[in-house]
């Protein structure tokens, strides 16, 4: 669909970044974010081709790869804007969620690509991104990200960082640089290790994490036993129904000594079925005083980061970039997070349209809102051409240039 101008609600949010960019950079920023929201193709060429009045695609490409603006400053301003409004500001009951995702690419000459293993065991060529997200019961938004590189990809060995170290950097940044009030960190079993939990506790954070079944606990006899065997031996009557988010699960919980984590933790074994015929889900937390309901409800918010990744990839083109230089790729990721944050940012700064305030509740809804405004611009442009007495064939040719 041809893009005639920037939707009003996008322009209002982009004004928050005006002092960080020159006027030409501001125009390119608004144009790129609009292109991401309207839909595929999410490439520099695709966005330029669909934008009426846009010059050569090299201008937008230079904005991403050579223009001297700081994605860190833009990201910090985005977080500050979210923190400044009561509707989107972080709260003590919120979570800092850590996870990583893969962006699959085909070009071997793209800077920084490597071969990584998917969750299903398959190998892909692409980038591996570790990110941190703020989540509570009212809102959620991305904080920042780091690109993971394998040791052999680093020219200088001192540049190598494990995913655990990147996660520690992200949590530290969220608490100390951005000043988020969240008091709990959540992550899956891949990030559960003594270094990670010590780092969280050093920042004053409680933590909840998935747990591998092969970890060991000290049983009642004082002998080490695997977590899988420990929960399997639990009597059926010790599994209690817990109602969470409108559903019922069956949970066994006990405070155990887990030597690999350095001491006492609360262990939860969760089944979806009363007869425990489904696969058990294991969770651990340092809060031995929390009830099973409280742990499950809080950890359930962790899935917001999975939804965020899915929306970023399917609606905003997080992995659809066709850029070779890492400078442009990291700026693309920054602007995808900015586009996704328009949902809470619109609530924070106030959206001009009453309808938009009512309907902007998800990234998908934001995408449709941007499409509606672009379509209105298209209709207005067609009407103007007919008022100028252009023939239908002329109008068709004019529009075909942007399709």
KETI-827706 format. One line per field, with one value per residue: residue number from 0; x, y, z of N, C-alpha, C in turn; residue in three letters. Coordinates in steps of 0.2 Angstrom, whole numbers. Atoms other than C-alpha are relative to their C-alpha. Layout:
# KETI-827706
num NUM/... .
npx X/... .
npy Y/... .
npz Z/... .
capx X/... .
capy Y/... .
capz Z/... .
cpx X/... .
cpy Y/... .
cpz Z/... .
residuo ALA/... .
//
This chain:
# KETI-827706
num 0/1/2/3/4/5/6/7/8/9/10/11/12/13/14/15/16/17/18/19/20/21/22/23/24/25/26/27/28/29/30/31/32/33/34/35/36/37/38/39/40/41/42/43/44/45/46/47/48/49/50/51/52/53/54/55/56/57/58/59/60/61/62/63/64/65/66/67/68/69/70/71/72/73/74/75/76/77/78/79/80/81/82/83/84/85/86/87/88/89/90/91/92/93/94/95/96/97/98/99/100/101/102/103/104/105/106/107/108/109/110/111/112/113/114/115/116/117/118/119/120/121/122/123/124/125/126/127/128/129/130/131/132/133/134/135/136/137/138/139/140/141/142/143/144/145/146/147/148/149/150/151/152/153/154/155/156/157/158/159/160/161/162/163/164/165/166/167/168/169/170/171/172/173/174/175/176/177/178/179/180/181/182/183/184/185/186/187/188/189/190/191/192/193/194/195/196/197/198/199/200/201/202/203/204/205/206/207/208/209/210/211/212/213/214/215/216/217/218/219/220/221/222/223/224/225/226/227/228/229/230/231/232/233/234/235/236/237/238/239/240/241/242/243/244/245/246/247/248/249/250/251/252/253/254/255/256/257/258/259/260/261/262/263/264/265/266/267/268/269/270/271/272/273/274/275/276/277/278/279/280/281/282/283/284/285/286/287/288/289/290/291/292/293/294/295/296/297/298/299/300/301/302/303/304/305/306/307/308/309/310/311/312/313/314/315/316/317/318/319/320/321/322/323/324/325/326/327/328/329/330/331/332/333/334/335/336/337/338/339/340/341/342/343/344/345/346/347/348/349/350/351/352/353/354/355/356/357/358/359/360/361/362/363/364/365/366/367/368/369/370/371/372/373/374/375/376/377/378/379/380/381/382/383/384/385/386/387/388/389/390/391/392/393/394/395/396/397/398/399/400/401/402 .
npx 4/-4/0/0/-1/-1/6/-1/-2/-7/-3/0/-5/-7/-2/-4/-7/-2/-7/-5/-1/1/7/0/0/7/4/-2/2/8/2/-2/5/6/0/0/7/5/-1/-5/-7/-3/-7/-1/3/7/3/-1/4/7/1/1/-4/-7/-5/-4/-1/-6/1/2/-6/-5/3/-1/-7/-5/2/-3/5/-1/6/0/3/7/3/1/6/6/1/2/7/4/-1/3/7/2/3/-5/-6/-1/2/-3/2/-2/-5/-5/0/-5/1/-3/4/-4/3/-2/-2/-2/-6/-6/-4/3/-5/2/4/-3/5/3/5/6/3/2/-6/-3/-5/2/-5/3/-3/3/1/2/4/3/6/4/7/5/7/3/-3/-7/-4/-7/-5/-6/-2/-7/-1/-5/-5/-4/-7/-4/2/-3/-7/-4/3/3/6/5/5/5/7/1/-3/4/6/-2/0/7/4/-3/2/7/1/-5/0/6/4/7/2/1/-3/-1/-2/3/-3/1/-5/-6/-4/0/-7/-2/-2/6/4/-4/0/6/1/-4/4/6/6/3/0/4/-3/1/-5/-1/2/-6/-3/1/1/-1/6/1/-6/-6/-4/2/5/2/6/6/2/3/7/4/1/5/7/5/4/-4/1/6/2/-1/4/-4/2/6/0/-2/-6/-1/-7/-4/-5/-3/-7/-5/-7/-3/-7/-3/2/-3/4/7/4/7/1/7/1/7/4/6/6/1/-3/-7/-2/-4/-7/-1/-3/-4/-2/-4/-1/-4/5/3/6/5/5/0/4/-4/-5/3/3/-5/-4/4/-1/-6/2/0/-5/1/5/-4/-4/4/2/-6/-2/6/4/-5/-6/-6/-5/0/-5/-5/-6/-7/-5/3/2/7/4/1/5/7/3/2/7/6/2/4/6/4/1/6/7/0/-2/6/4/-4/0/6/1/5/7/4/1/-6/-1/4/-2/-7/-1/-6/-4/4/5/-4/-1/6/1/-5/3/6/-2/-3/5/3/-4/1/6/0/-4/4/5/-4/-2/6/2/-5/2/-4/4/-1/-7/-5/0/-2/-7/-4/0/-4/-7/-1/3 .
npy -6/-6/-4/-7/-3/3/0/-5/3/1/-6/-3/3/-1/-7/0/1/-5/-3/5/1/-6/1/5/6/1/2/7/4/1/4/7/3/1/5/6/1/2/7/2/2/-5/-2/-7/0/0/-5/-6/1/-1/-7/-6/-6/2/0/6/4/-1/-5/4/4/-4/-2/6/3/-5/-6/0/-1/5/4/0/-6/1/5/-3/-5/4/3/-5/-2/6/-1/-7/0/5/6/4/0/6/0/5/6/1/5/-1/7/2/5/-1/2/0/-3/4/-3/4/-2/2/-6/-5/0/3/6/6/6/1/5/-2/4/7/3/-2/-5/-5/-6/-6/-3/2/-6/1/-7/-1/-3/-1/3/0/2/-5/-1/3/-3/2/-5/0/6/1/6/5/2/6/-2/0/-6/-6/-1/0/4/-4/-2/6/0/5/-2/-1/-6/-4/-1/-4/-7/-3/-1/-6/-6/-1/-2/-5/-5/-2/-1/4/2/7/3/7/2/7/3/8/4/-1/-5/1/2/-4/-7/-4/-1/-4/-7/-2/-1/-5/-6/-1/3/7/3/6/3/7/4/6/6/4/-3/5/-3/4/3/0/4/-4/2/-3/3/-4/-3/4/5/-3/-2/6/3/-4/3/-4/-4/-6/-4/-4/-4/-7/-4/-6/-3/3/7/4/4/4/-2/3/-5/2/-3/5/-2/2/-2/-4/-7/-3/0/1/-4/3/4/1/5/-2/4/-3/6/2/7/-1/4/-5/-2/-4/-6/-2/-7/-1/-7/-1/-2/6/-2/-1/5/3/-5/-6/1/1/-6/-4/3/0/-6/1/2/-7/-1/4/-3/-6/2/2/-6/-4/4/1/-6/-6/1/-1/4/-1/-6/2/-5/4/-3/1/-6/-1/6/-2/-5/3/3/-6/-4/5/-1/-6/1/4/-4/-5/2/-4/-7/-3/-1/-4/-7/-2/1/-5/3/3/7/3/1/6/7/2/4/5/-2/1/-5/-6/2/-1/-7/-4/1/-4/-7/0/1/-7/-5/2/-2/-8/-1/1/-5/-7/1/0/-7/-4/2/6/5/7/3/-3/2/7/0/-4/5/6/-1/2/7 .
npz 0/0/-6/1/-6/-6/-4/-5/-7/0/0/-6/-4/2/-3/-6/2/5/-2/1/8/5/4/5/-4/-3/5/2/-6/1/6/-1/-5/3/4/-4/-3/6/2/5/-2/-5/2/2/6/0/-3/5/6/-1/-3/5/-1/-3/5/1/-6/-3/-6/-6/-2/-3/-7/-4/0/0/-3/-7/-6/-5/-2/-7/-3/2/-5/-7/0/0/-7/-5/2/-3/-8/-3/0/-5/4/3/-4/-4/-7/-4/1/6/1/5/3/4/5/6/6/6/6/5/6/5/2/-4/-1/-5/-6/-7/0/-2/-1/-7/0/-2/-5/3/1/7/1/5/0/-2/-6/-6/-4/-7/-2/-7/1/-6/0/-6/2/4/7/1/6/1/-3/4/2/2/4/-2/4/-3/-2/6/4/-3/2/-6/-5/-5/2/-1/-6/0/-1/-7/-1/3/-5/-6/2/1/-6/-3/3/-2/-7/-2/5/2/-7/0/-7/-1/-5/2/7/2/6/0/-3/3/-3/-7/-2/-6/2/2/-6/-5/2/-1/-7/-1/2/-4/3/-1/6/2/6/2/-3/4/-4/-2/-6/-6/-7/-6/-2/-7/-3/1/6/6/4/5/-1/3/-5/-6/1/2/-6/-4/0/4/-4/-1/5/-1/6/0/6/2/7/3/1/-6/1/-6/-2/-6/-1/-7/0/0/0/6/-1/6/0/-6/-6/0/5/1/7/2/5/2/5/3/-1/-7/-1/1/6/4/-2/-6/1/-6/-1/-7/-2/-6/-5/-3/-3/5/1/7/4/1/5/6/3/2/6/6/4/4/7/4/5/6/4/2/5/6/3/3/7/5/1/1/4/-4/4/7/2/5/-1/-1/-6/-6/-2/2/-3/-7/0/2/-6/-4/3/-1/-7/0/3/-5/-6/1/-4/-6/1/2/-6/-4/3/3/7/2/2/-5/2/-1/-7/-2/3/0/-6/2/6/6/1/2/7/4/-1/5/7/1/1/6/5/0/4/7/2/1/6/6/0/3/7/4/0/5/7/3/3/-4/2/-3/-7/0/1/-5/-5/2/-1/-7/-2 .
capx 0/7/12/6/14/16/1/-3/-1/16/21/16/27/42/42/49/65/67/82/92/91/93/77/82/85/68/60/69/65/46/46/56/44/29/35/39/21/12/19/30/42/51/67/75/70/53/49/56/47/30/33/26/38/53/69/82/83/101/95/86/101/113/101/103/122/131/121/129/114/115/103/108/102/86/83/86/74/61/63/63/47/39/46/39/21/11/2/18/31/39/33/40/29/35/47/63/62/77/77/85/79/87/85/87/97/103/118/135/142/131/142/141/131/135/127/116/105/87/76/71/89/91/105/102/113/109/111/107/100/98/85/77/59/49/32/18/-1/-4/9/25/39/56/71/87/96/114/120/128/144/152/170/177/168/177/193/199/196/192/177/168/153/143/124/124/136/125/110/119/123/105/98/111/107/89/91/106/105/87/81/67/58/55/60/60/69/62/71/71/81/95/100/98/116/124/132/115/106/121/121/102/102/117/105/92/81/71/71/60/67/64/73/81/75/93/98/100/93/96/83/76/90/103/108/108/93/88/74/64/65/61/45/40/41/29/12/-2/-11/3/-2/-14/-25/-20/-31/-20/-26/-43/-36/-32/-15/-9/6/18/29/42/58/73/92/99/118/121/112/121/107/88/76/57/54/38/32/17/5/-9/-19/-25/-19/-1/0/7/25/30/35/49/51/63/64/74/58/54/40/30/14/13/-1/11/25/15/6/22/32/17/21/37/28/26/43/39/23/35/47/33/25/42/46/28/21/37/50/63/72/68/82/93/108/126/134/131/129/113/107/108/99/85/83/82/68/58/58/53/39/33/34/21/7/12/20/3/-5/9/9/-9/-15/-25/-39/-52/-54/-35/-35/-48/-41/-22/-20/-7/6/-6/-19/-6/-2/-20/-21/-6/-14/-30/-22/-11/-27/-35/-21/-22/-40/-37/-23/-34/-48/-36/-30/-48/-52/-37/-46/-34/-40/-43/-28/-17/-22/-19/-2/3/-2/6/23/21/14 .
capy 0/17/28/46/54/49/44/57/46/41/59/64/51/54/72/66/62/78/85/69/70/83/87/76/62/65/63/47/40/43/36/20/17/20/8/-5/-3/-4/-21/-30/-28/-21/-18/-1/-4/-9/5/18/11/12/30/44/58/48/50/37/22/27/41/29/17/30/35/17/13/30/44/49/47/36/21/21/38/35/19/28/42/29/20/37/42/25/28/46/41/33/21/14/17/2/-4/-15/-29/-29/-42/-40/-55/-62/-72/-74/-76/-80/-70/-82/-75/-82/-71/-77/-59/-51/-45/-55/-70/-87/-104/-107/-120/-118/-125/-140/-144/-138/-127/-110/-95/-79/-68/-72/-58/-58/-45/-39/-34/-26/-34/-31/-34/-18/-16/-23/-16/-20/-12/-17/-30/-37/-48/-64/-69/-86/-86/-90/-75/-62/-55/-51/-64/-51/-46/-63/-63/-78/-77/-77/-62/-53/-56/-49/-33/-31/-33/-21/-8/-10/-7/5/15/16/15/2/-2/-20/-31/-48/-56/-71/-82/-100/-114/-110/-95/-103/-104/-98/-83/-77/-79/-71/-56/-54/-55/-43/-30/-33/-44/-59/-72/-86/-98/-113/-128/-143/-160/-167/-155/-163/-159/-166/-179/-182/-195/-182/-191/-182/-186/-179/-166/-177/-192/-181/-174/-191/-198/-185/-192/-188/-180/-167/-160/-146/-137/-119/-107/-95/-83/-92/-109/-123/-132/-145/-141/-149/-137/-139/-130/-140/-139/-138/-138/-132/-116/-114/-117/-117/-113/-116/-130/-131/-146/-141/-152/-146/-163/-169/-187/-180/-189/-173/-167/-159/-141/-136/-119/-113/-97/-89/-84/-99/-89/-87/-97/-108/-96/-81/-89/-96/-80/-70/-82/-83/-65/-71/-77/-58/-59/-73/-64/-48/-58/-65/-48/-40/-54/-56/-38/-27/-36/-38/-52/-46/-33/-34/-24/-30/-19/-22/-4/-3/-20/-14/2/-8/-18/-1/6/-11/-9/9/4/-10/3/14/4/10/26/31/28/38/54/54/48/62/50/45/29/25/27/14/1/2/-12/-23/-22/-30/-17/-3/-11/-10/8/14/5/14/31/27/21/38/47/36/40/59/58/50/62/77/70/68/86/92/84/69/55/37/31/44/40/21/25/37/23/9/17/13/-5 .
capz 0/-4/11/10/25/43/54/67/82/76/73/90/98/87/93/109/100/90/101/97/78/64/54/40/53/61/44/40/58/56/39/44/59/49/36/49/56/39/35/23/15/30/20/16/-2/1/13/1/-14/-5/2/-9/-11/-4/-13/-18/-5/-2/10/21/20/25/40/46/42/41/49/66/78/93/95/113/116/106/117/133/128/124/141/150/141/147/165/166/164/178/165/159/173/181/198/212/208/190/182/172/160/151/135/118/100/83/67/53/38/21/17/23/20/33/47/63/56/63/65/80/86/87/101/90/88/70/64/56/50/58/73/91/102/121/127/143/144/158/162/174/174/166/152/145/134/128/138/128/119/116/102/107/98/99/105/88/80/92/84/102/115/128/118/121/133/137/137/156/156/143/154/169/159/154/171/178/165/169/187/188/172/168/187/184/200/197/211/202/188/178/165/159/163/151/162/179/186/202/193/187/204/214/202/203/222/222/214/227/215/219/205/197/184/175/181/172/178/180/194/211/228/245/249/266/269/265/249/232/221/204/204/192/204/219/212/205/222/229/234/223/238/239/222/225/212/209/199/189/175/173/172/185/186/199/209/221/230/244/250/246/247/230/231/213/217/234/246/250/236/233/220/211/200/189/179/168/171/188/184/180/163/155/156/172/172/185/193/207/216/230/239/250/258/242/239/223/217/219/210/196/193/192/181/170/165/158/142/137/130/119/113/111/100/89/87/83/69/62/63/63/53/67/57/40/38/22/29/29/42/60/63/53/60/78/73/64/80/90/79/80/99/96/85/97/111/102/111/128/122/114/131/139/128/123/106/96/90/102/93/93/112/113/101/103/115/105/92/79/83/81/64/59/66/55/40/43/43/28/18/23/15/0/-2/0/-13/-26/-22/-25/-41/-48/-42/-52/-67/-70/-80/-71/-82/-75/-57/-60/-67/-53/-40/-49/-46/-27/-28 .
cpx 4/-1/0/1/0/-6/1/2/8/4/1/5/7/2/4/8/4/7/6/2/-1/-7/0/0/-7/-4/1/-2/-7/-2/2/-5/-6/0/0/-7/-5/0/5/-1/3/7/1/-3/-7/-4/1/-4/-7/-1/0/4/7/5/4/1/7/0/-2/6/5/-2/2/8/5/-2/2/-5/1/-6/0/-4/-8/-4/-1/-5/-7/-2/-2/-7/-5/0/-4/-8/-3/-3/5/6/0/-2/3/-2/1/5/5/1/6/-1/4/-4/5/-3/3/2/3/7/6/4/-3/5/-3/-4/4/-5/-1/-5/-6/-3/-2/6/3/5/-2/6/-4/3/-4/0/-3/-3/-3/-6/-3/-7/-3/-7/-3/3/6/3/7/5/6/2/8/0/5/4/3/8/4/-1/3/7/5/-4/-3/-7/-6/-4/-4/-7/-2/3/-4/-6/1/1/-7/-4/3/-2/-7/-1/4/0/-7/-5/-7/-1/-2/4/1/2/-3/4/-1/6/7/4/0/7/2/2/-6/-4/4/-1/-7/-1/5/-3/-6/-6/-1/1/-4/3/-3/5/1/-1/6/4/-1/-2/2/-6/-1/5/6/4/-3/-5/-2/-7/-6/-2/-3/-7/-4/-2/-5/-6/-4/-4/3/-1/-7/-2/1/-3/5/-2/-6/1/3/6/1/7/2/5/3/7/5/7/3/7/3/-2/2/-5/-7/-4/-7/0/-7/0/-7/-2/-6/-6/1/3/8/3/4/7/0/4/4/2/4/0/3/-5/-4/-6/-6/-5/1/-4/4/5/-2/-3/6/4/-4/1/6/-2/-1/6/0/-5/4/4/-4/-3/5/2/-6/-3/5/6/7/6/0/4/4/6/6/4/-4/-3/-7/-5/-2/-5/-7/-3/-3/-7/-5/-2/-4/-7/-5/-2/-5/-6/0/2/-6/-4/3/-1/-7/-1/-6/-7/-3/0/7/1/-4/2/7/2/5/3/-4/-5/3/1/-6/-2/4/-3/-6/1/4/-6/-4/4/0/-6/0/4/-4/-6/3/1/-7/-3/4/-2/4/-4/1/7/6/1/3/8/4/0/4/7/2/-2/6 .
cpy 6/4/7/3/-5/0/5/-2/-1/7/3/-3/1/7/0/-1/6/3/-5/0/7/-1/-5/-7/-1/-3/-7/-5/-1/-4/-7/-3/-1/-6/-7/-2/-2/-7/-1/3/5/2/7/1/0/6/7/0/2/7/5/6/-2/0/-7/-4/1/5/-4/-5/3/2/-6/-2/6/6/0/2/-6/-4/-1/6/0/-5/3/5/-4/-3/6/3/-5/1/6/0/-5/-7/-5/-1/-7/0/-6/-7/-3/-5/3/-7/0/-5/2/-3/0/3/-4/4/-5/2/-1/6/5/0/-3/-6/-6/-5/-2/-5/2/-5/-7/-4/1/6/6/5/6/4/-2/6/-2/7/-1/4/1/-2/1/-2/5/1/-4/3/-2/5/0/-7/0/-6/-5/-2/-6/2/1/6/7/0/0/-4/3/3/-5/1/-6/3/2/7/6/2/4/7/3/2/6/7/2/3/7/6/3/1/-4/-2/-7/-3/-8/-1/-7/-2/-7/-3/1/6/-1/-3/4/7/4/2/5/7/3/2/6/7/1/-3/-7/-3/-6/-2/-7/-5/-7/-6/-4/4/-4/4/-5/-3/0/-4/3/-2/5/-4/5/4/-4/-6/3/2/-6/-4/3/-3/4/5/7/5/4/4/7/3/6/2/-4/-7/-4/-5/-4/0/-3/5/-1/4/-5/3/-2/3/4/7/3/0/-2/4/-4/-3/-1/-5/1/-4/4/-5/-2/-7/0/-4/5/1/5/6/2/7/0/7/1/2/-6/2/1/-6/-2/5/6/-1/-2/6/5/-3/-1/7/0/-1/7/1/-4/3/6/-2/-2/6/4/-4/0/7/6/-1/0/-4/1/5/-3/5/-5/2/0/6/2/-5/2/6/-2/-3/6/3/-5/1/6/-1/-4/4/5/-2/4/7/4/1/6/8/2/-1/5/-3/-3/-8/-4/-1/-6/-7/-2/-3/-6/2/-1/6/7/-1/2/8/4/-2/4/7/1/-1/7/4/-2/3/8/2/-1/5/7/-1/0/7/4/-3/-5/-5/-7/-3/3/-2/-7/0/3/-5/-6/1/-2/-7/-5 .
cpz 0/6/-1/7/6/4/6/6/0/0/7/5/-2/2/6/-1/-4/2/-1/-7/-3/-3/-5/3/3/-6/-2/6/0/-6/1/5/-3/-5/3/3/-6/-2/-5/-7/5/-2/-2/-7/0/3/-4/-6/2/3/-5/2/3/-6/-1/7/3/6/6/2/4/7/4/1/1/4/8/5/4/1/7/3/-2/5/7/0/0/7/5/-1/3/7/2/1/5/-3/-2/4/3/7/3/-2/-7/-1/-5/-3/-5/-5/-6/-6/-6/-6/-6/-7/-5/-2/4/1/4/6/6/-1/2/0/7/0/3/6/-2/-2/-7/0/-5/0/2/6/6/5/7/2/7/-1/7/-1/7/-2/-4/-7/0/-6/1/4/-5/-2/-1/-5/2/-6/3/1/-6/-5/3/-2/6/5/6/-1/1/6/-1/1/7/1/-4/4/6/-2/-1/6/4/-3/2/7/1/-5/-1/7/0/7/1/5/-1/-7/-2/-6/0/2/-2/4/8/2/6/-1/-1/6/5/-3/1/8/2/-2/4/-4/2/-7/0/-6/-1/3/-4/5/3/6/6/6/5/2/8/4/0/-6/-6/-4/-6/1/-3/4/6/-1/-2/6/5/0/-4/4/1/-6/1/-6/2/-6/-1/-7/-3/-1/7/-2/7/2/6/2/7/0/1/0/-7/-1/-6/0/7/6/-1/-5/1/-6/-1/-6/-2/-6/-2/1/7/0/-2/-6/-5/3/5/-2/7/1/7/1/7/6/3/3/-4/-1/-7/-4/-2/-5/-7/-4/-2/-5/-6/-4/-5/-8/-4/-4/-6/-5/-3/-6/-6/-3/-4/-7/-5/-2/-2/-4/4/-3/-7/-3/-6/0/1/6/6/3/-2/3/7/0/-2/7/5/-2/0/7/1/-2/4/6/-1/4/7/0/-2/6/4/-2/-2/-7/-2/-1/6/-1/1/8/2/-3/0/6/-2/-6/-6/-1/-2/-7/-4/0/-5/-7/-2/-2/-7/-6/0/-4/-7/-3/-2/-6/-6/-1/-3/-7/-5/1/-4/-7/-4/-2/5/-2/3/7/1/-1/6/6/-1/2/7/2/-2 .
residuo UNK/UNK/UNK/UNK/UNK/UNK/UNK/UNK/UNK/UNK/UNK/UNK/UNK/UNK/UNK/UNK/UNK/UNK/UNK/UNK/UNK/UNK/UNK/UNK/UNK/UNK/UNK/UNK/UNK/UNK/UNK/UNK/UNK/UNK/UNK/UNK/UNK/UNK/UNK/UNK/UNK/UNK/UNK/UNK/UNK/UNK/UNK/UNK/UNK/UNK/UNK/UNK/UNK/UNK/UNK/UNK/UNK/UNK/UNK/UNK/UNK/UNK/UNK/UNK/UNK/UNK/UNK/UNK/UNK/UNK/UNK/UNK/UNK/UNK/UNK/UNK/UNK/UNK/UNK/UNK/UNK/UNK/UNK/UNK/UNK/UNK/UNK/UNK/UNK/UNK/UNK/UNK/UNK/UNK/UNK/UNK/UNK/UNK/UNK/UNK/UNK/UNK/UNK/UNK/UNK/UNK/UNK/UNK/UNK/UNK/UNK/UNK/UNK/UNK/UNK/UNK/UNK/UNK/UNK/UNK/UNK/UNK/UNK/UNK/UNK/UNK/UNK/UNK/UNK/UNK/UNK/UNK/UNK/UNK/UNK/UNK/UNK/UNK/UNK/UNK/UNK/UNK/UNK/UNK/UNK/UNK/UNK/UNK/UNK/UNK/UNK/UNK/UNK/UNK/UNK/UNK/UNK/UNK/UNK/UNK/UNK/UNK/UNK/UNK/UNK/UNK/UNK/UNK/UNK/UNK/UNK/UNK/UNK/UNK/UNK/UNK/UNK/UNK/UNK/UNK/UNK/UNK/UNK/UNK/UNK/UNK/UNK/UNK/UNK/UNK/UNK/UNK/UNK/UNK/UNK/UNK/UNK/UNK/UNK/UNK/UNK/UNK/UNK/UNK/UNK/UNK/UNK/UNK/UNK/UNK/UNK/UNK/UNK/UNK/UNK/UNK/UNK/UNK/UNK/UNK/UNK/UNK/UNK/UNK/UNK/UNK/UNK/UNK/UNK/UNK/UNK/UNK/UNK/UNK/UNK/UNK/UNK/UNK/UNK/UNK/UNK/UNK/UNK/UNK/UNK/UNK/UNK/UNK/UNK/UNK/UNK/UNK/UNK/UNK/UNK/UNK/UNK/UNK/UNK/UNK/UNK/UNK/UNK/UNK/UNK/UNK/UNK/UNK/UNK/UNK/UNK/UNK/UNK/UNK/UNK/UNK/UNK/UNK/UNK/UNK/UNK/UNK/UNK/UNK/UNK/UNK/UNK/UNK/UNK/UNK/UNK/UNK/UNK/UNK/UNK/UNK/UNK/UNK/UNK/UNK/UNK/UNK/UNK/UNK/UNK/UNK/UNK/UNK/UNK/UNK/UNK/UNK/UNK/UNK/UNK/UNK/UNK/UNK/UNK/UNK/UNK/UNK/UNK/UNK/UNK/UNK/UNK/UNK/UNK/UNK/UNK/UNK/UNK/UNK/UNK/UNK/UNK/UNK/UNK/UNK/UNK/UNK/UNK/UNK/UNK/UNK/UNK/UNK/UNK/UNK/UNK/UNK/UNK/UNK/UNK/UNK/UNK/UNK/UNK/UNK/UNK/UNK/UNK/UNK/UNK/UNK/UNK/UNK/UNK/UNK/UNK/UNK/UNK/UNK/UNK/UNK/UNK/UNK/UNK/UNK/UNK/UNK/UNK/UNK/UNK/UNK/UNK/UNK/UNK/UNK/UNK/UNK/UNK/UNK/UNK/UNK/UNK/UNK/UNK/UNK/UNK/UNK/UNK .
//
